[in-house]
Amino acid sequence: MRKSIIAIAALAALVSCRSLIEEWQPVVTFSQPDKVAFVPVDMDDEVNTTIADLKALYKEHGKPVVITGTKILKAQVVSSDEDGNIYRELYIQDATGGICLKLGRSSSYDDYKVGQILYIDCEDLCIGEYGYKTGNYGGGGLLQLGVLGDGWQEYLDGDTNEVPEYETSYIDLVPIISKHIFRGEILDEDERIKPATPTGAELSSDAFKNGLAPAAVGKLTKLTGLKIKGEVFALLYPDSNLNHDKNNSWNRLFLSDDDPMNFDEPYEGYPKYPHNLIHWGLTKRRTVDHLERGDWDDLKLGDSAADIKNNNTVGTRRVDAKNFGYGYIAAEPETYDDAETYRQVLIRNATAQSVSHYFNYDGAEVQIRTSGYSRFADIPIPADVLDGSKKIDVIGIMSRYQGAAQFMLLDVFYEGNSTSLIKDVY
């Protein structure tokens, strides 16, 4: 008992002394360092290439090209990731065309402003293509300027026969960015590149669908008088931690116009619309809301194959342990009833998803694609646009995926109007 009392007294004395020391310690204050002013570089004397020159290096679909020799590019930033519909990429243009720069940084709008001049040392960078596909529903993709994709050097050297998936990777490490990308002046509004206005015939041409570098792709673009088609596309993965490529269709749920389903209106005043996808994108909250409402219960998965009880829709089909590592075991029917349905798995693993809405533009079809992470993903498309009674004008970046015109939305207006339908709404 005496030992305990002594120990307690000693501890109290220590705490008291410590408190005294802390009370009389000098107060240290820190001043914020002065912000270093941005000083734009001027490398005009070193510029010796153009975007068109770089694109011309890409001679064949599926064969990325590493740039050799001194090639200095001067181009202007025409995109921003501030609204979240463009992510870890910059789109740059010069007088000869536009291209996707795989910068690999999020919130890059803090350092790379719309209208800013960039000088890019292209030596050792790579020109590659994203979104190219052969066969039915195939066509050319988007040319990108980045670094050579993982596994490609081994493939090009003949050390492997397996073709890697992505031709380009991100320029995301600070030393690599510092070596290749230099920030110049920010141009005044009247000096900046104005949006291109391609015709519908251009976007429908074989050159656009299958060409190596169609002029319209990669540019800041304005399209006017778009009318909605009432067709959508989104691709969900019940468990994104598992294989979900085309060879694992049991883990793919397509929301597309190929499914002849039309639900009751989810919101007063809105028309019926495929799969109730009336918003520009699918946030996680919106995805869960659709699933809990049962909007997609009657849809089939990518392979649409029946399970052991022939219940093969999202709302009724149970997950199979041979695919998921959990679920029912075919040889043990008693495990079936306790296995989760795909609907339950989709809710548990729900994430934000991109949605493509299809529009008619001057006789051409254009997909307007919106990320579920964009700030305006949860904004509904106006009811009078959904029902086809009004048209829209859009500003964004013209891209291409499997030969189709894919538009990355930056702003949208009623036809002939200057009031944004998405800015300042979120």
N, C-alpha and C positions, 0 to 999 in steps of 0.2 A: 504493500500500500504506500509506504514511504517513497519507494522508487517511482511509483506512478505520480505522486504529488510533485516530486522533484522534477520529473520529466515535463509535467504540465507547466510548472513555473518557468522552467528553462525555455520552453516553447513560447510562452507569453512574453518573456523578456526579449527573445529573438524577434518576434513580430513587432514589439514596441520599438526596438532599435531600428528595425528595417523601415517602419513607418516614419520614424524621425529622419532617417537618412533620405528617404524619398521626398519628404516634405521640404527638406532644405537643399535638395539638389538644384543646381542652376537650371533655369528654363532655357531650352535651346529652340530657337525659331529658325525656320527655313524660308528663304525667299524663292519664289518660282523663277526658274531660269527664263531669260528673255527668249521669246519665240524667234527662231531663226527665220528671217525673211526669205521667201522663195525668190531665187534669182534664175530667170529663164536662160537656157543656153541658146546659142545660135550656131548651128552647124551647117548652114546653107552651103558653104564652100566645099563641104565633104559629100554632099548628096550626089549619088550617082546611079540610083535605081528608082523604079516606080512600082506601085502595086501591080500594074499590068505586067511589068517585067517579071515580078516574082511569081505571079500566077502562071505565066507562060512556062516556067520551069517544070510545072506539073504536067507530065506528058501522057499519063495513063492512069485510069481509075485503079485504085488499090495499090499504088506504088508511091509512097511518100518520098520526098526529095530533100536531102540535107543540103543547105546552101553553103557553097564554098566561095572563097575569095572575099575581098572587101566590098560589101554592098551596104550603103547607107541610105535609108529610106526616110523621107519626110512626109508625114501625113497628119491629118486632123482628127481629133476624137469627135465622133458623132453620136455616141450612146452614153447612157448613164445607168448605173446599177442602183440608183437611189430608191426607185420604186420596187426593186426586187424582181422584175420580170426578166432582167438580164443578169446573170450570175457568174462571177469569176471570168468574165470576158469583157473585152473592149472591142468596139467596132470603129475602125479608122478608115479614112478616105483621103484620096488625093484626086487630082484632075483626071486620072486614068481609071479609077474604080475604087471599090471598097473590099475590105477583108476583115475576118474575125481574128483578133489578137488574143491568144489564150494566156492572159496575164496571170490568172490563178490567184487573184486577191479578191476578197469580199470587201464591200464598202469602199471600193476604189475611187468613188466619186469625190472623196475628200482630197485626193491627190491628183486625179486625172479628170480635168473639167471638160465639159462639152465645149467645143471650140478651141481646145488647146492643141498646140502643135507638139507632136512627138517626133523625135529622131530615133530611128531604130537601127542598130548595128546588127544586120541580119546574118552575118557569118556564123556558121554552126547551128543556126536555127533551122527549122524544118517547115516545108509546105506539105500539108496533108489534108485529107478529106474526111469529113464526118457525115454519116447518113447515106452512104452509097450502098445500093443493093442491086443485084442482078435478078433476072427473071421477072415473073409477073409482079405487078405493083412495084417495080423497081425503077431505078434511075439514079441520077447524080445527086451528090450531097453538097455540103458547104466546105469551101476551102478555108483552112485555118493556118495561121502562122504561130508556131509554138516550138517545142523541142521534140525530137524524135520519140515516138511512143515506146512504152516498155515492151521489150522483146523484139522490136523491129530490127535492131542492129544484128542480132543473132540470126534472124530470118534472112536479112539481106546478105549476110556473110555465108549463108548456106549451112549454118550450124544446127538449124532446126527446120522441119517441114511444116510446122504448125503456124498458120498465119495469125499474128496478133490481132486484137480487136480494134484498138484505137491507133490511128496513124500519128497523131500528135498528142503530146502531154503538155501540162501547164508550165509556164515560166513562172514558178512560184517562190523559189528561193531568193532571198534578198541579194546575195552576191551575183546570181545570174541576171536578175532584173537590173541591177546596177551596171552590169557589164553591157547590156544590150539596149536598154530603154532610157532615153534622156528627154526631160521635159522642157519644152520651149514656151513661147509666149502664149497667152490666152487672147484669142482674137475677139474684136468687137462683134456685136451681133450682125452688123451689116457685112462683115467680112467672112462670115461662116458659110460652110457649104449648105446649100438649100436642098430640100428633099427632092429625090428623083420621082418621076411619075411615069412608070412603065405602062404600056398598053396591055390590055387583056390578051391580044394576039401574041405579044412577046412572052407573056407568062404561060401561054398554052403551047408555045412552039416546041419542036423537037430539040432545038438548040438549048432551050431552057431545061427541058426534061433530062436530056442525056449528055449535053455538052460538058467539057471540062471546067470552063470558067465563064458562064453566061454573065453578061454585063450587069444585069439587074441585081445579082446576088451580092449581099454584103453591104449594101448601101442604105443610108437613111432614105426613107421612102414615104410618100404620101399617096394613099389610094382614096378615091372619092366615089360616092354613090354605091356602097356595098349593100346588098340585100341578103339577109340570112336565108340559108337553105333548110334549116330545121334538121341538120345532121351534126352529130358530135362524135368525138373520140376521146377516150381516156383508157389507160391501162393500169389496173391495180394488181398488186401482188399480195395474196393472202398472208404469206410470211416472207418478207423481204430479206430475211436472214438466210433463206434457203435458195437453191438454184431456181432462177425464174427466167431463163432464156427460152428461146423457141423450142428447145428440146425437152422442156419441163412444163408443158402446157397445163398440167394439173395445178400449177401455182400461178396462173395468169387469168385475170378476169377482164374481159374486154367490155367496155361500155361504148357501143358504137351504133350507128344507124342500121347496121346489118340485123340487129335484133328488133323485130317489129313490135316494140312495146311503147305504150304511151300511157302515162299515169294521170290520175286526177290532179288537178292543179294544187300545188303545195301552198300557194300564197294567194290571197284574195286579189283578183284583178289580173293574174298572170295566166297566160294560155297553157294548154297542155304542151309538153315538150319532151323529147326523148330522154328517158331516165331521170327526169326532173333536174337536169343539169342546166339550170337557168342562170347560174353565176358564171363569171369569167373564168374562175378556176375553182379548185377544190382544196380548201384549207382542211386541216385535220378535223377541226370541229364540224365542218360541213360534211366531210366524209362519214363521220360517226353518225351525224344526224340522218343522212340518207339510209344508212344501214339499220339504224334503230327504227326508222319509219317502215322498213321493209321494202323500200323502193326497188331494190335489186334482188329480192328473194327468188324471183322466178327465172333469173338468168343462169345460163350454163357457163361452166368454166371453159378454158381454152380447148381442152380435149373433149369435153362434153360426154365423156365415157361414164357409164353407170357404175355405181359401187355395188356392194354385195346385196343391197336391197332395192336396186334400181331407182333410188332417189338421187337424182343427179343435178339438182339446182342448188344455188347458193344457200337458200333457206333450209333445205332438207338434207343435202349431201353431207355425210360425215367425213372427217379427214382420216386418211389411211396411214397407218404407222410406217408402211414401206416407203411412203413419200416424205412424210413430215418427221419421222422419228418419234412421233406420238400419235395417238388416235387408235382406231380399232385394228385388230389383227384378223385378217380374213379367215384364218384357221380356227379362230376362237369367237364364234358369233356372239357369245355373251358379253364381249367387250364393245359391241356396236352401240348400244343405247347410251353408254356413258361417254362416248367419244364426242368431241365438239363438232358442231356444224361449221361449214365454211363461213357462214355469217358471223359466228362467234369469234372465229380466228381473225377475220377481217376487222372486226371492231377492236379486238385486243391489240392488233398490230397496225392500226390506222395511222396513216401519215398524210401530209399534204400531197396533192397530185396535180399534175398539169392537165389541162383540158384544151382540146382543139375544137373550136366552133367553125363551121364551114360557111363561107359567104360566096355569092356570085359577084364578080367584079368585071365589068366590061366584057362579058362573055367567058371569063376564066374563073376557075375555082381557086379560092385562097383559104387556107387554114389560118385562123387567128389563134395562136397558141399562148396560153397564159399559165404561168407557174402558180402552184398552190401556195407558194411562199411570197408571192407579190403582194404589195400593200392593197391592191384593188381586187384580189382574188375573190373576196367575199361580197363584192358589189354585184347585184343582179343586173343582167342585161335588161334594158328597159322593155316593158311589156309590148310597146308598139313597135319595137325592133324585132322582138321574138315572134310576133304574129305577122310580120312582113309588111306592116302598113307604113313603116318609116325606114329610111336608109341611113347609113352612117358614113362618115369620113374618118380615116385613121392615119396616124403617124407612127412609124416604128422602123424596124430593120427588116428588110426582105431577106429571107433565108430560103433554103431548099433542103428537103429531106426525102430521100428515095424518089427524086424526080418531081416532087410536088412543091408548089409554092407555099411556104410556111412563113407567116408574118409574126414577128415578135413585137407585141403591142407596147407602145410608149404613151399614147394618148388617143382619145376617141371623142367624136363629136356627132351630133345629128348632122345630116347632110346640109352643107352650106352654113352651118352655125359655128361660132367660135368659142362657145362655152363647153368646157370639158365635162364629159360624163363620168370621169373617174377621179380627176384631180380635186383635191380639197373635200372629197366625199368621205375618204377614210380619215 
